Amino acid sequence: MSNPRSPSLFDALLPISVLIVLLGLSVFLYGDSSSSGPNQIALMSAAFVAGVVGLKNGWRWADIEEGILAGIHLAMKANLILLAVGALIGTWILAGTVPTMIWLGLKLISAEYFYITSCLICALTALSIGSSWTVAGTLGIGLMGVASGLGLDPAITAGAIISGAYFGDKLSPLSDTTNLAPAAAGSDLFAHIRLMLRTTVPALSIAFVIFFVLGQNAAESHDTGRIAEVLQALESQFNLGWYLLLPVAMLLFLAVRQCAAFPAIFIGALVGAVFAVIFQPDVMSRLADPAAGSLSSLKTVWTALFAGYESHSGNASLDGLLSKGGMGSMLTTVWLIICAMCFGGVLEKLGLLQRLLESAIHLAKSTSSLIASTVVTTIGTNIITADQYIALVLPGRMYRAEYEKRGIEPVYLSRALEDGGTLTSVLVPWNTCGAYMAATLGVSTLTYLPYCFFNLIMPFMAIFVAYTWPPKALAETGKADAAESEAA
C-alpha cells in the first residue's frame, strides 16, 4: 500500500500496553537481573507487535526496518561512550587512579557528610563541564569506592552522585541537553537557564536536606575498623599518590574544552594504560603473563581495556569493588540499549508516538495543564523511546505550535522539556542514561532510583510551579509593555 493509514489511538496504545505487561513480568520473575536479558526480550517483543500494527496499516517491512535502523543509529554514540568508559575503568584501576581516589576519599570525607558532599561535588563539577556522564565516569567511580570503604549504602551514594551530576548538567551552558531543549522550543539559551532556576534550586535544596539526614543516620552505624582494613589493603596493592589523579584532571579538561565524549574518554583510558606501566610496576609484574615475554606489559594493559581488572587483595570488600571494568563488561548494557531503540524507532517511524502526543495536547485545556502535560509527555517518551534526546526533540516539535497558538513564551516549553525529559531519563532502566549510570556506577537503575531525590522531585516541582506561578501569555506581556512605554 503506497499511502499507509494513520494509526488509531488503539494502534498506538497496543504495543505500549504489551511492553508494560512484559516489563512488569520481567521485573516480577527476574528482579534486579531483569536488565541482563529479560527486558531485552520484552522490548523486542513489543517492537514486533508495533511492526505488526504497521503492516496492518499498510506500511512495508522495508519502511519498518528503516525505523529500526534509525533508532539504533541514534544510540550508537551512547554505545561507543559506554565501551570507552568500560575500558577507562579497567585501566584507571590498573594505574592506581581509582584506588587513589578511594584512598584520598576515605582519609578526607567523613561518613556523616558523605552523601551531601558527593552530591555537591558532582553538581559543581557537572556545572563547570556540562556532562553528567563524564562526572559519573570519573568522580562517580571514585565516590562509589569511598562509600564502600566507609560501609555506606551504594544505592544512596549513586542517588547522590546522579542528583548532583544532573543538577549541574541541567544548568550548564556547555551541556548538550541544555542547548537542545531551547533549540527544540525556539527559546533563548540563557533565558532558559534563568527560568530553570525556579524549579531546580528548590528541588536540589530539598535533596540536600534529605542527603544530610541520611548521612547523619548512616554515621551512627559507621565501622571505623573497616576503613583501616581497606586503606591497608589499598596501600599494600598499589603505589598511591596525587599524581595518579592527573588522568582525571586531563579528562575534565577535555570536557571543558568541549572535546567529543568518546575520543576524550578513550584517550583517558589509554593514558591510564601508560600510567599503569610507569607507576605500578609491582601490579604489572603480578599480572604479567610469562608466555608473552617482552610484550607482557602490553598484554596486561590490553587485557584491562577489554576485560577490566581483577583484584586479589584478600580484602573481600576491596576485591568486589576493584574487580570490574573493560569493554566486555558493557556489552549487556549495549544490548539493552539496542533493543530499546528498536522499539522506540518503530513507534516513531509508524507515527504511533505522535498519535499519543496529539491526544495529550487535546486534553490540556489551561496554560498550567499544558505545561503539566508537557512534563508528563516527556517522561512517557523517555520510557517509550529509551532516549533523552528524542524525549526533548519530539515533544518539543509537537508542543511548539500549541504554545505559540496560546501565546505562551517558548522558554516555558523548553523548561518543561528539561524538567521532565532530561531529569527522568536516568530513572528508566532501558533508557540510554539509566543503562549508562547502572553500568558505570555498578548499581542497578531500579536500586538507585528511590534515592535520586533531585530527579524524582523535579517533575513534581515543575508541575507545582506551573500551577502556582503560571506564565503570562505573550499577548498579555505585550499589552503590559505597551502600557509601561506610554506611561514613560
HELIX and SHEET records of a PDB file:
HELIX    1   1 LEU A    9  TYR A   30  1                                  22    
HELIX    2   2 GLY A   31  SER A   36  5                                   6    
HELIX    3   3 PRO A   38  LYS A   56  1                                  19    
HELIX    4   4 TRP A   61  ALA A   95  1                                  35    
HELIX    5   5 THR A   97  LEU A  108  1                                  12    
HELIX    6   6 ALA A  111  TYR A  113  5                                   3    
HELIX    7   7 PHE A  114  ILE A  129  1                                  16    
HELIX    8   8 SER A  132  VAL A  135  1                                   4    
HELIX    9   9 ALA A  136  GLY A  140  3                                   5    
HELIX   10  10 ILE A  141  LEU A  150  1                                  10    
HELIX   11  11 PRO A  154  LEU A  171  1                                  18    
HELIX   12  12 ASP A  176  ALA A  185  1                                  10    
HELIX   13  13 LEU A  189  ALA A  219  1                                  31    
HELIX   14  14 THR A  224  GLN A  237  1                                  14    
HELIX   15  15 TRP A  242  LEU A  245  5                                   4    
HELIX   16  16 LEU A  246  VAL A  256  1                                  11    
HELIX   17  17 ALA A  261  PHE A  279  1                                  19    
HELIX   18  18 PRO A  281  LEU A  287  1                                   7    
HELIX   19  19 PRO A  290  LEU A  295  5                                   6    
HELIX   20  20 SER A  296  ALA A  307  1                                  12    
HELIX   21  21 ALA A  316  LEU A  322  1                                   7    
HELIX   22  22 MET A  327  MET A  330  5                                   4    
HELIX   23  23 LEU A  331  LYS A  349  1                                  19    
HELIX   24  24 LEU A  352  LEU A  363  1                                  12    
HELIX   25  25 THR A  367  THR A  385  1                                  19    
HELIX   26  26 GLN A  388  LYS A  405  1                                  18    
HELIX   27  27 PRO A  410  LEU A  417  1                                   8    
HELIX   28  28 GLU A  418  THR A  422  3                                   5    
HELIX   29  29 LEU A  423  THR A  424  1                                   2    
HELIX   30  30 SER A  425  LEU A  427  5                                   3    
HELIX   31  31 THR A  432  LEU A  441  1                                  10    
HELIX   32  32 THR A  445  TYR A  448  1                                   4    
HELIX   33  33 LEU A  449  TYR A  451  5                                   3    
HELIX   34  34 PHE A  453  THR A  468  1                                  16    
HELIX   35  35 LEU A  474  ALA A  487  1                                  14    
END                                                                             
